[in-house]
Amino acid sequence: MATLPKINDYGLLRERIYQILKTYIIEGEFKEDAKITEAELSKQLGVSKTPVREAISRLVIEGLITLHPNKRMTITKISAKDVIEVYQLRKCLCGLSATLLASKITEEDIVKFREIIREMELFVKKGNVIEYSKSADRFHSLMQHLSGNSRLGNLSNNLHEQVYRYRIKSLKVKGRIEKSLNEHKKIIEALIRHDSEQAKKFCQEHLDNALQNILRNTIDEKQ
């Protein structure tokens, strides 16, 4: 089991425990076969079992932790079928946000995207996969926000969390993070040209490439 940070103050205790455990799960700090126990989590966090139990209940509802009949708890495994379905939906949403944004992107918007691209370039040079992934998420969140469709973000965030730990693993595959950066650059260049078809195409190609990398390198397609 991953080593967790101790919580020294008790302000908003339940929410903090929930956020800590959720972050550790989606960033892959827990192994999928790791046994989750209230007692061990409580000990590492330095808190009582009650707020840990409440946090776990939320994570079970969200599908991140699986509660087995014998009361054993594990990190929920995701099948190849699950990943494929998530990426089918992400392709639709990303393509839609690109299509909507291409016709209305402004110079001010472009400056924001270029700043994110510079961040991504920096994290590629440093080999920092976690921070690169966060910057890539900001790139897509900005697309959704600027698209004008207020519901795109909520839908995308839910899908994003379901496969986040596999994305992190896949970005560690040699050469993938550099390819991902180039794919994002192609998207923004199409948006700058106000080319909705190309922007949509590059979004969908990016997610197809990400999916295939996940399936080849981080998950058993027979699951």
C-alpha positions in Angstrom: 0.0 0.0 0.0 1.2 3.5 -0.8 2.5 5.7 2.1 -0.1 8.3 2.9 0.4 11.8 4.4 -0.7 12.3 8.0 -3.4 14.8 8.6 -2.5 17.1 11.5 -5.5 19.3 11.5 -9.2 18.3 11.6 -10.7 21.1 9.5 -12.9 19.6 6.8 -11.5 16.2 7.7 -13.9 14.0 5.7 -13.4 15.9 2.5 -9.6 16.0 2.9 -9.4 12.2 3.5 -11.7 11.6 0.5 -9.6 13.9 -1.8 -6.3 12.3 -0.6 -7.5 8.8 -1.2 -9.1 9.7 -4.6 -5.9 11.4 -5.8 -3.8 8.4 -4.8 -6.1 6.0 -6.6 -6.4 8.0 -9.9 -2.7 8.8 -10.0 -1.9 5.1 -9.6 -0.2 5.2 -6.2 -2.2 2.2 -5.1 -1.6 -1.1 -6.9 -4.8 -2.6 -8.3 -4.4 -5.8 -6.2 -3.7 -3.8 -3.0 -6.0 -4.7 -0.1 -7.6 -1.6 1.3 -8.4 -1.7 5.0 -9.9 1.0 7.2 -7.5 0.2 10.0 -4.4 0.7 7.8 -5.7 3.9 6.2 -6.6 5.3 9.6 -3.2 4.5 11.0 -1.3 6.1 8.1 -3.5 9.2 8.0 -3.5 9.5 11.7 -7.3 9.7 12.1 -10.1 7.6 13.4 -11.9 5.0 11.3 -15.1 6.9 11.0 -14.1 9.6 8.4 -12.1 7.0 6.5 -15.1 4.7 6.3 -17.2 7.6 5.0 -14.6 8.5 2.4 -14.4 4.9 1.3 -18.2 4.8 0.9 -18.0 7.7 -1.5 -15.3 6.0 -3.5 -17.2 2.8 -3.7 -20.2 4.7 -5.1 -17.9 6.4 -7.6 -16.6 3.0 -8.7 -13.0 3.6 -7.7 -13.0 1.0 -4.8 -14.7 -2.4 -5.0 -16.3 -3.8 -1.9 -16.3 -7.6 -2.1 -18.8 -10.0 -0.3 -16.2 -10.9 2.4 -15.8 -7.2 3.2 -12.5 -7.2 1.4 -11.8 -3.9 -0.5 -9.6 -3.4 -3.5 -9.0 -0.7 -6.1 -11.5 -1.3 -8.9 -10.0 -2.8 -12.0 -11.0 -1.5 -15.4 -11.4 -3.8 -18.3 -10.3 -3.2 -21.9 -14.0 -2.9 -22.8 -14.4 -0.2 -20.1 -11.5 1.8 -21.5 -12.6 1.5 -25.1 -16.1 2.8 -24.1 -14.7 5.7 -22.2 -12.5 6.8 -25.1 -15.3 6.4 -27.6 -17.2 9.0 -25.5 -14.1 11.2 -25.0 -13.6 11.3 -28.7 -17.1 12.6 -29.3 -16.8 15.2 -26.6 -13.4 16.4 -27.7 -14.4 16.6 -31.3 -17.5 18.6 -30.4 -15.6 21.1 -28.3 -13.0 21.5 -31.1 -15.7 22.0 -33.7 -17.6 24.6 -31.6 -14.4 26.5 -30.6 -12.8 26.7 -34.1 -15.3 29.2 -35.3 -15.0 31.6 -32.3 -11.5 31.3 -31.0 -9.9 34.7 -30.3 -6.4 36.0 -30.0 -6.8 36.1 -26.3 -7.8 32.5 -26.3 -4.8 31.6 -28.4 -2.4 33.2 -25.9 -3.9 31.0 -23.1 -3.4 27.8 -25.2 0.1 28.7 -26.1 1.0 29.3 -22.5 -0.3 25.8 -21.7 1.7 24.3 -24.6 4.8 26.0 -23.1 4.1 24.3 -19.8 3.7 21.0 -21.5 7.0 21.4 -23.3 8.7 22.1 -20.0 7.3 19.0 -18.3 8.3 16.9 -21.3 11.9 18.1 -21.0 11.7 17.3 -17.2 10.1 14.0 -17.8 7.4 14.9 -15.3 4.4 12.8 -16.4 2.0 13.9 -13.6 2.5 17.6 -14.2 2.4 17.1 -18.0 -0.9 15.3 -17.6 -2.3 18.1 -15.5 -1.3 20.6 -18.2 -2.9 18.5 -20.9 -6.1 18.4 -18.8 -6.0 22.2 -18.6 -5.7 22.3 -22.4 -8.8 20.2 -22.9 -10.7 22.0 -20.1 -10.0 25.3 -21.7 -11.3 23.9 -25.0 -14.5 22.8 -23.3 -15.0 26.1 -21.5 -14.4 28.2 -24.5 -16.6 26.1 -26.7 -19.7 27.7 -25.2 -21.3 24.4 -24.1 -21.4 24.4 -20.3 -22.2 20.7 -20.0 -19.1 19.5 -21.8 -16.8 20.0 -18.8 -18.8 17.9 -16.3 -19.3 15.1 -18.7 -15.6 15.0 -19.6 -14.4 15.2 -16.0 -16.3 12.2 -15.0 -14.9 10.1 -17.9 -11.4 11.5 -17.3 -11.3 10.2 -13.7 -12.3 6.7 -14.7 -9.2 6.1 -16.8 -6.7 8.6 -15.3 -4.4 6.1 -13.7 -4.1 4.2 -17.0 -3.3 7.5 -18.8 -0.4 8.1 -16.4 1.0 4.7 -17.0 0.7 5.0 -20.7 2.5 8.4 -20.8 5.5 6.7 -19.1 5.9 4.5 -22.2 9.0 5.6 -24.1 8.2 8.2 -26.7 4.5 8.6 -25.9 4.7 11.9 -24.0 6.5 13.6 -26.9 3.9 12.3 -29.4 1.1 13.5 -27.1 2.7 17.0 -27.1 2.9 17.1 -30.9 -0.8 16.0 -31.1 -1.9 18.9 -28.9 0.2 21.3 -31.0 -1.7 20.1 -34.1 -5.0 20.7 -32.4 -4.2 24.3 -31.5 -2.8 25.1 -34.9 -6.0 23.9 -36.5 -8.0 26.0 -34.1 -5.9 29.0 -34.9 -6.7 28.5 -38.6 -10.4 28.2 -37.6 -10.4 24.8 -39.3 -13.2 22.9 -37.5 -12.8 19.7 -39.5 -9.1 19.5 -38.9 -9.4 20.4 -35.3 -12.0 17.7 -34.8 -9.9 15.2 -36.7 -6.7 15.9 -34.7 -8.7 15.6 -31.4 -10.0 12.3 -32.4 -6.6 11.0 -33.7 -5.0 12.1 -30.4 -7.5 10.1 -28.3 -7.3 7.1 -30.7 -3.5 7.1 -30.2 -3.9 7.4 -26.4 -6.3 4.5 -26.4 -4.1 2.2 -28.4 -1.1 3.0 -26.2 -3.2 2.2 -23.1 -4.4 -1.1 -24.5 -0.9 -2.1 -25.7 1.0 -1.2 -22.6 -1.1 -0.9 -19.5 -4.1 -3.2 -19.6 -4.9 -6.8 -20.7 -7.2 -6.6 -23.7 -8.7 -10.0 -22.7 -10.0 -8.7 -19.4 
